[in-house]
Amino acid sequence: MRKLPYSLLAALAASALAVPVTASALPADVTAGQCVAGGGMIVISAVGDGSQGYTKRCTGGVHDGQTAL
């Protein structure tokens, strides 16, 4: 069996990492526990000046970018 050159393996790995995950593969909302268990952390941001509420997003980990409930 022929071995692939290192540069070809590196290019294949880079292209696999660059492919975005489709929205259908990601959950719509995750709980805070799921976010943390998936390796992420919850970022709480004020909407406007804060009088309109707050948003909670999971950043990092498996559920990156998803709304945290």
ROGU-222878 format. One record per residue (C-alpha): x, y, z. Coordinates in Angstrom, 3 decimals, decimal comma, always signed. Layout:
% ROGU-222878
{r {X; Y; Z}}
...
//
This chain:
% ROGU-222878
{r {+0,000; +0,000; +0,000}}
{r {+1,353; +3,414; -0,970}}
{r {+1,649; +6,070; +1,710}}
{r {+0,276; +9,527; +1,025}}
{r {+2,751; +12,407; +1,224}}
{r {+2,597; +14,520; +4,375}}
{r {+1,587; +17,647; +2,436}}
{r {-1,419; +15,849; +0,945}}
{r {-2,518; +14,626; +4,376}}
{r {-2,162; +18,143; +5,784}}
{r {-4,235; +19,583; +2,917}}
{r {-6,975; +16,988; +3,443}}
{r {-7,080; +17,686; +7,176}}
{r {-7,257; +21,446; +6,607}}
{r {-10,099; +21,114; +4,102}}
{r {-12,042; +18,835; +6,458}}
{r {-11,730; +21,387; +9,263}}
{r {-12,721; +24,270; +6,986}}
{r {-16,081; +22,729; +6,021}}
{r {-18,820; +24,480; +8,032}}
{r {-21,371; +22,380; +9,882}}
{r {-24,823; +22,829; +8,375}}
{r {-27,539; +24,434; +10,449}}
{r {-29,629; +21,277; +10,336}}
{r {-26,860; +19,382; +12,138}}
{r {-26,796; +21,829; +15,046}}
{r {-29,400; +21,925; +17,802}}
{r {-31,592; +25,029; +17,899}}
{r {-31,213; +25,641; +21,628}}
{r {-29,085; +24,044; +24,333}}
{r {-29,307; +24,103; +28,088}}
{r {-26,555; +25,680; +30,139}}
{r {-25,510; +22,209; +31,291}}
{r {-25,239; +20,945; +27,709}}
{r {-23,158; +23,967; +26,741}}
{r {-20,685; +23,481; +29,576}}
{r {-20,609; +19,695; +29,147}}
{r {-19,791; +20,214; +25,454}}
{r {-16,721; +22,274; +26,354}}
{r {-18,243; +25,722; +25,893}}
{r {-19,036; +28,649; +28,123}}
{r {-22,089; +30,900; +28,293}}
{r {-21,740; +34,546; +27,290}}
{r {-24,523; +36,857; +28,483}}
{r {-24,977; +40,069; +26,483}}
{r {-27,374; +42,966; +27,016}}
{r {-29,762; +43,794; +24,187}}
{r {-29,502; +47,501; +23,484}}
{r {-29,029; +49,368; +26,771}}
{r {-30,117; +46,353; +28,824}}
{r {-33,723; +47,427; +29,291}}
{r {-34,792; +45,132; +26,427}}
{r {-33,361; +41,992; +28,000}}
{r {-30,355; +39,772; +27,593}}
{r {-29,146; +37,080; +25,222}}
{r {-27,280; +33,980; +26,332}}
{r {-25,061; +32,226; +23,782}}
{r {-22,860; +29,180; +24,062}}
{r {-19,357; +29,933; +22,788}}
{r {-16,766; +27,294; +22,092}}
{r {-17,145; +23,571; +22,320}}
{r {-19,692; +21,403; +20,571}}
{r {-22,603; +23,884; +20,722}}
{r {-20,714; +27,011; +19,610}}
{r {-23,032; +29,876; +18,637}}
{r {-26,241; +28,264; +19,889}}
{r {-28,729; +29,974; +22,196}}
{r {-28,405; +28,812; +25,803}}
{r {-31,667; +28,331; +27,691}}
//
